């Protein structure tokens, strides 16, 4: 009898462990059209090249390792209680907050209005209460964090048994431009568990599927005449490098003027970039990741040679990165030939600077320009934007 009881006890422990394991193991993600998690995971978890994925990595992207675990336990159809506005894509999990970034350049799949098959790949099958699909309303502003009120329900699958792959034909409504499809997989809490799984899928109506870019070793402008946006960016980089004034070419903030991302202004000695459409919102009191403005740091120095820098860019428009290094290096001091780094200044791919006793080369211009957490050698995410070249003695 004792042996029987002992055997049953062991069996119970084993069964309990297996049940706990099945509850804890990862469960599923949207594989077609590819969700935001899959897009960035395929772009490279450790060394992504797409700007949005780079930003997600810097802000927290643990979900790229396990996209099937974007989940919340015990929700039981009460998603809005557990997941606040602005945290829908991360399911309010701090290690996934990078996927909530309000951006207009997430990799997207081209779609049209009408029936479209969405596929959940389920790494652990569970009994289902429903799969639901929502889409952002027409006119949704991607520069703002996603809120529950931005969504409207377009499909509810109803109950289902355990499936390794779940396909749903979703009737996409008429829309224009970029939108987010938000999908929820609610496990059946009566037959299984009350856990919910969440996925953001970026789509583009009437556009082309935007795949993650391939890594390029060249930073030069390929056209014979540089676009005005490139010339302006390089001119700003050169001017600020020469004068150490990050705000030399920026307008002063005006309460009556409407600004949109990525326009920048200067105000009370600081540089700000609009996160989305804003008017009459003082940058000094309305800055932050989800606020109207992003604080890019203090302006330094005084403007001295922006006109010279601009002419240098025009003279060498087909090699903007060369214009940056040749003009800026003339003011360099110390054993390194590059200019001192200026927080918030515009830098082109390939531009070299010295900071904190070492020389660095810009690899992702968009993040080199942001500064702050991307400041070479000192920001906590600097390695996403710069390469260490050498120590300056």
C-alpha positions as CSV (number, residue, x, y, z in Angstrom):
1,X,0.0,0.0,0.0
2,X,2.8,2.4,0.9
3,X,4.5,1.7,-2.5
4,X,1.2,2.4,-4.3
5,X,0.8,5.7,-2.5
6,X,4.4,6.7,-3.2
7,X,4.0,5.8,-6.8
8,X,0.8,7.8,-7.1
9,X,2.5,10.7,-5.3
10,X,5.4,10.7,-7.8
11,X,2.9,10.5,-10.7
12,X,1.0,13.4,-9.3
13,X,4.1,15.5,-9.0
14,X,5.2,14.6,-12.6
15,X,1.7,15.4,-14.0
16,X,1.6,18.7,-12.0
17,X,5.0,19.7,-13.4
18,X,4.0,18.9,-17.0
19,X,0.8,20.9,-16.5
20,X,2.7,23.8,-15.1
21,X,5.2,23.6,-18.0
22,X,2.4,23.6,-20.6
23,X,0.9,26.6,-18.9
24,X,4.2,28.5,-18.9
25,X,5.5,27.7,-22.3
26,X,5.1,30.2,-25.2
27,X,2.0,30.1,-27.2
28,X,1.5,32.0,-30.5
29,X,2.1,34.9,-32.8
30,X,0.7,36.3,-36.1
31,X,2.9,35.0,-38.9
32,X,1.0,36.3,-41.9
33,X,0.8,39.2,-42.5
34,X,3.9,39.4,-40.3
35,X,3.4,41.1,-37.0
36,X,5.6,43.9,-35.8
37,X,7.5,41.4,-33.6
38,X,8.2,39.0,-36.5
39,X,9.3,41.8,-38.8
40,X,11.9,43.0,-36.4
41,X,13.0,39.5,-35.3
42,X,13.7,38.7,-38.9
43,X,15.6,42.0,-39.3
44,X,18.1,40.9,-36.6
45,X,17.5,40.7,-32.9
46,X,21.0,41.6,-31.9
47,X,22.0,43.9,-34.8
48,X,18.8,45.2,-36.5
49,X,19.2,47.6,-39.5
50,X,15.7,49.0,-39.8
51,X,15.4,52.3,-37.9
52,X,12.1,51.3,-36.2
53,X,13.6,48.0,-35.1
54,X,16.8,49.7,-33.9
55,X,14.7,52.1,-31.8
56,X,12.7,49.1,-30.4
57,X,15.9,47.3,-29.4
58,X,17.1,50.5,-27.6
59,X,13.8,50.9,-25.7
60,X,13.2,47.3,-24.9
61,X,12.5,44.4,-27.2
62,X,12.8,41.2,-25.3
63,X,9.7,40.0,-27.2
64,X,11.8,39.6,-30.3
65,X,13.4,36.5,-28.8
66,X,10.0,35.0,-27.9
67,X,7.3,36.7,-30.0
68,X,4.9,34.0,-28.9
69,X,4.9,35.2,-25.3
70,X,3.4,38.7,-25.7
71,X,0.8,37.7,-23.2
72,X,-1.0,38.6,-20.0
73,X,-2.3,35.9,-17.6
74,X,-5.8,35.9,-16.1
75,X,-7.3,38.7,-18.3
76,X,-10.6,36.8,-19.0
77,X,-11.8,39.2,-21.7
78,X,-10.9,42.2,-19.6
79,X,-8.0,43.5,-21.7
80,X,-8.4,47.2,-21.2
81,X,-8.2,46.7,-17.4
82,X,-4.8,45.0,-17.7
83,X,-3.3,47.0,-20.7
84,X,-3.4,50.8,-20.6
85,X,-3.5,53.1,-23.6
86,X,-0.1,53.5,-25.2
87,X,1.0,49.9,-24.2
88,X,-1.2,47.8,-26.5
89,X,1.6,46.4,-28.7
90,X,3.7,45.4,-25.6
91,X,0.8,44.1,-23.6
92,X,2.1,46.5,-20.9
93,X,5.2,44.3,-20.3
94,X,8.2,46.5,-19.6
95,X,10.7,44.4,-21.4
96,X,8.6,44.9,-24.6
97,X,8.0,48.6,-24.4
98,X,10.1,49.2,-27.6
99,X,7.2,47.8,-29.6
100,X,4.9,50.6,-28.5
101,X,7.0,53.4,-30.0
102,X,4.8,55.8,-31.9
103,X,6.5,55.8,-35.3
104,X,5.5,56.2,-38.9
105,X,8.1,53.8,-40.4
106,X,7.4,50.4,-38.9
107,X,7.8,47.7,-41.6
108,X,4.3,47.2,-43.2
109,X,2.5,44.8,-45.4
110,X,0.6,46.1,-48.5
111,X,-3.1,45.4,-48.3
112,X,-6.4,46.3,-50.0
113,X,-10.0,46.4,-48.7
114,X,-11.7,43.0,-48.7
115,X,-11.0,39.5,-47.4
116,X,-7.5,38.7,-46.2
117,X,-6.3,35.6,-44.4
118,X,-4.5,36.2,-41.1
119,X,-2.5,33.3,-39.6
120,X,-1.6,32.7,-36.0
121,X,1.2,30.2,-35.6
122,X,0.7,28.5,-32.2
123,X,3.8,27.1,-30.6
124,X,1.6,25.6,-27.9
125,X,-2.0,24.9,-28.8
126,X,-4.8,25.9,-26.4
127,X,-8.6,25.9,-26.4
128,X,-9.8,29.3,-27.6
129,X,-12.6,31.6,-26.5
130,X,-11.9,33.8,-29.6
131,X,-9.4,35.4,-31.9
132,X,-10.4,39.0,-32.5
133,X,-9.0,41.5,-35.0
134,X,-9.3,45.3,-34.7
135,X,-8.0,48.0,-37.1
136,X,-7.2,51.7,-36.5
137,X,-9.9,54.2,-37.5
138,X,-9.5,56.3,-40.7
139,X,-7.3,59.3,-39.9
140,X,-5.3,57.6,-37.1
141,X,-2.1,59.5,-36.4
142,X,0.8,57.1,-36.2
143,X,2.8,59.7,-34.4
144,X,0.7,59.1,-31.3
145,X,0.7,56.0,-29.1
146,X,-2.0,53.5,-29.9
147,X,-5.1,53.7,-27.7
148,X,-8.1,51.4,-27.3
149,X,-10.3,54.2,-28.6
150,X,-8.3,54.2,-31.9
151,X,-9.5,50.7,-32.7
152,X,-12.7,49.2,-34.2
153,X,-13.5,45.5,-34.2
154,X,-13.6,43.9,-37.6
155,X,-13.5,40.1,-36.9
156,X,-14.4,37.7,-34.1
157,X,-13.6,34.0,-34.7
158,X,-15.7,32.6,-31.9
159,X,-14.6,29.5,-29.9
160,X,-12.1,26.9,-31.3
161,X,-10.4,23.8,-30.1
162,X,-6.6,23.4,-29.9
163,X,-4.9,24.3,-33.2
164,X,-1.3,24.4,-34.3
165,X,-2.1,27.0,-36.9
166,X,-5.2,29.2,-36.9
167,X,-6.3,30.8,-40.1
168,X,-9.0,33.5,-40.2
169,X,-10.4,35.3,-43.2
170,X,-10.8,38.9,-42.1
171,X,-12.7,41.4,-44.1
172,X,-10.5,44.5,-44.1
173,X,-12.6,47.7,-44.4
174,X,-11.8,50.7,-46.6
175,X,-8.9,52.7,-45.4
176,X,-6.1,54.9,-46.8
177,X,-2.5,54.9,-45.9
178,X,-0.8,53.1,-43.0
179,X,-2.8,51.4,-40.3
180,X,-2.4,48.9,-37.4
181,X,-4.3,45.7,-37.2
182,X,-4.5,44.6,-33.5
183,X,-5.2,40.9,-32.8
184,X,-6.1,39.3,-29.5
185,X,-6.1,35.5,-28.9
186,X,-8.2,34.8,-25.8
187,X,-7.8,31.4,-24.3
188,X,-11.0,29.6,-23.1
189,X,-11.0,30.2,-19.4
190,X,-13.8,27.6,-18.9
191,X,-11.9,24.8,-20.6
192,X,-8.3,26.0,-20.4
193,X,-7.0,29.2,-18.9
194,X,-7.8,33.0,-18.9
195,X,-4.6,34.1,-20.6
196,X,-4.6,36.6,-23.5
197,X,-2.1,37.0,-26.4
198,X,-1.5,40.2,-28.3
199,X,0.0,41.2,-31.7
200,X,0.3,44.4,-33.7
201,X,0.4,44.1,-37.5
202,X,1.4,47.1,-39.6
203,X,-0.4,47.4,-42.9
204,X,-0.3,49.9,-45.8
205,X,-3.4,50.5,-48.0
206,X,-2.5,51.2,-51.6
207,X,1.2,51.1,-50.9
208,X,4.0,48.6,-51.3
209,X,5.2,46.1,-48.7
210,X,8.0,47.8,-46.8
211,X,10.6,45.2,-46.0
212,X,13.5,45.7,-43.7
213,X,16.5,47.3,-45.5
214,X,19.6,45.4,-46.2
215,X,22.8,46.6,-44.6
216,X,24.8,48.9,-46.8
217,X,28.5,49.7,-46.5
218,X,28.3,52.9,-48.5
219,X,27.1,56.1,-47.0
220,X,27.5,58.3,-50.0
221,X,24.6,59.8,-52.0
222,X,24.3,57.9,-55.2
223,X,22.5,60.5,-57.3
224,X,24.6,63.2,-59.1
225,X,22.7,66.0,-57.3
226,X,21.9,65.5,-53.6
227,X,18.2,65.9,-52.7
228,X,17.4,69.1,-50.8
229,X,16.6,67.1,-47.6
230,X,20.1,65.4,-47.7
231,X,21.8,68.7,-48.5
232,X,20.0,70.4,-45.6
233,X,20.8,67.6,-43.2
234,X,24.5,67.6,-44.2
235,X,24.7,71.4,-44.1
236,X,23.2,71.3,-40.5
237,X,25.8,68.7,-39.5
238,X,28.7,70.7,-40.9
239,X,27.5,74.0,-39.5
240,X,27.0,72.6,-36.0
241,X,30.3,70.8,-36.1
242,X,32.2,74.0,-36.9
243,X,30.3,76.3,-34.6
244,X,29.3,73.8,-31.8
245,X,25.8,75.3,-32.1
246,X,23.2,72.6,-32.4
247,X,20.5,75.1,-33.1
248,X,22.2,77.3,-35.6
249,X,19.7,76.6,-38.4
250,X,16.6,76.0,-36.4
251,X,13.6,78.4,-36.0
252,X,12.6,79.7,-32.6
253,X,9.4,78.0,-31.4
254,X,6.2,80.0,-32.1
255,X,3.0,79.2,-30.3
256,X,0.9,80.2,-33.4
257,X,2.8,77.8,-35.7
258,X,1.7,74.2,-36.3
259,X,4.5,71.7,-36.3
260,X,4.6,68.0,-37.3
261,X,7.1,65.2,-36.8
262,X,10.1,65.4,-37.5
263,X,10.3,69.3,-37.5
264,X,12.7,70.8,-34.9
265,X,12.8,74.1,-33.1
266,X,14.9,75.9,-30.5
267,X,13.4,77.4,-27.4
268,X,15.1,78.9,-24.3
269,X,18.5,77.5,-25.3
270,X,17.3,74.0,-26.0
271,X,16.5,71.9,-29.2
272,X,13.2,70.1,-29.5
273,X,11.7,67.8,-32.2
274,X,7.9,67.4,-32.7
275,X,6.7,63.9,-31.9
276,X,3.4,64.5,-33.9
277,X,1.2,67.4,-34.8
278,X,1.3,70.2,-32.3
279,X,0.4,73.9,-31.9
280,X,0.6,76.1,-28.9
281,X,2.2,73.4,-26.8
282,X,5.2,74.8,-25.0
283,X,8.2,72.5,-25.6
284,X,9.6,73.2,-22.2
285,X,6.5,71.9,-20.4
286,X,5.4,69.3,-23.0
287,X,8.4,67.1,-23.8
288,X,8.8,63.3,-23.5
289,X,8.4,60.1,-25.5
290,X,4.6,60.4,-25.6
291,X,4.4,64.2,-25.2
292,X,4.2,66.8,-28.0
293,X,7.9,67.3,-28.1
294,X,11.2,65.4,-27.7
295,X,13.9,67.2,-25.8
296,X,17.2,66.9,-27.9
297,X,19.4,68.7,-25.4
298,X,20.9,72.1,-24.9
299,X,22.1,74.4,-27.7
300,X,25.8,75.3,-27.3
301,X,28.2,77.8,-28.8
302,X,27.1,80.4,-31.4
303,X,26.5,80.2,-35.2
304,X,29.6,81.2,-37.2
305,X,29.8,79.5,-40.5
306,X,26.6,77.9,-41.7
307,X,26.9,79.7,-45.1
308,X,30.3,78.3,-45.6
309,X,29.1,74.8,-44.7
310,X,26.2,75.1,-47.1
311,X,28.4,76.0,-50.0
312,X,30.7,73.1,-49.1
313,X,27.7,70.8,-49.4
314,X,26.7,72.2,-52.8
315,X,30.2,71.9,-54.1
316,X,30.3,68.2,-53.1
317,X,26.6,67.2,-53.2
318,X,27.4,63.8,-54.5
319,X,29.5,62.9,-51.5
320,X,27.7,64.4,-48.5
321,X,29.7,62.4,-45.9
322,X,32.9,63.7,-47.4
323,X,31.7,67.3,-47.1
324,X,31.1,66.6,-43.4
325,X,34.5,65.2,-42.6
326,X,36.5,67.6,-44.7
327,X,35.0,70.8,-43.3
328,X,34.6,69.7,-39.7
329,X,38.1,68.1,-39.4
330,X,39.7,71.5,-40.0
331,X,38.7,72.5,-36.4
332,X,39.7,69.2,-34.8
333,X,42.2,69.1,-31.9
334,X,44.1,66.4,-30.1
335,X,45.4,63.1,-31.5
336,X,42.0,62.3,-33.2
337,X,41.3,64.3,-36.4
338,X,37.5,64.3,-35.9
339,X,35.5,67.2,-34.4
340,X,34.1,67.1,-30.9
341,X,30.6,65.5,-30.6
342,X,27.7,67.9,-30.2
343,X,24.6,66.4,-28.6
344,X,21.6,66.6,-30.9
345,X,23.5,67.7,-33.9
346,X,22.7,66.1,-37.3
347,X,25.2,63.5,-38.4
348,X,25.4,61.5,-41.6
349,X,26.3,57.9,-41.9
350,X,30.1,57.6,-41.8
351,X,30.6,60.9,-39.9
352,X,33.3,60.7,-37.2
353,X,33.4,62.5,-33.9
354,X,35.3,62.4,-30.7
355,X,33.6,62.1,-27.3
356,X,34.7,61.1,-23.8
357,X,38.3,60.5,-25.0
358,X,37.5,58.3,-28.0
359,X,36.7,58.6,-31.6
360,X,33.4,57.2,-33.0
361,X,31.8,56.7,-36.5
362,X,28.1,57.1,-37.1
363,X,26.4,54.0,-38.5
364,X,22.7,55.0,-38.2
365,X,22.3,58.7,-38.9
366,X,18.8,59.0,-37.5
367,X,19.9,57.9,-34.1
368,X,23.3,59.6,-34.2
369,X,21.2,62.8,-34.6
370,X,19.0,62.1,-31.6
371,X,21.8,62.2,-29.1
372,X,20.9,61.6,-25.4
373,X,20.8,57.8,-25.0
374,X,22.6,57.5,-28.3
375,X,25.5,59.9,-27.4
376,X,28.7,58.0,-28.5
377,X,30.4,56.3,-25.6
378,X,28.2,57.8,-22.9
379,X,24.6,57.1,-23.8
380,X,23.2,53.8,-22.7
381,X,22.2,52.8,-26.2
382,X,25.2,54.4,-28.1
383,X,26.3,51.1,-29.7
384,X,23.1,51.1,-31.8
385,X,24.1,54.3,-33.5
386,X,27.9,54.5,-33.4
387,X,31.0,52.3,-33.9
388,X,34.1,52.8,-31.7
389,X,37.0,53.7,-33.9
390,X,39.9,54.3,-31.5
391,X,40.9,55.9,-28.3
392,X,42.2,59.5,-28.5
393,X,45.3,60.0,-26.4
